[in-house]
């Protein structure tokens, strides 16, 4: 599995998860940290995210996840987003995020 795939000027990230059995808040924070790290590896950042799909093991955790998300997303750069409930790889995971982002134009500040 590739963590990052680039096609043209579009970046696709594999699903990101946090530490198994951690709280929803911690797993969300770790997903977002992973996303920041992966985008930085290819010269992009969260202001270039086009779309995010978020899977929660239980939709009752939406508010807790969303509070972390809202604090992380840069003003004026909220991507298109979907959030749904799904059975994740193991019961230990509560949050998974999949991102599609753009590579910045040459000379564009991140």
Number of C-alpha atoms within 10 A of each C-alpha: 5 7 11 16 14 14 9 8 10 15 21 19 20 17 19 20 23 24 17 14 13 14 18 23 20 18 23 27 20 18 22 22 15 18 24 14 15 18 23 13 11 14 13 22 20 22 17 19 24 17 17 19 15 21 22 21 21 14 15 10 16 18 12 15 22 15 12 17 17 11 9 14 15 12 9 7 12 18 18 11 13 12 15 12 16 15 12 16 11 10 10 14 20 29 31 23 22 19 22 20 22 22 20 17 10 6 6 8 9 13
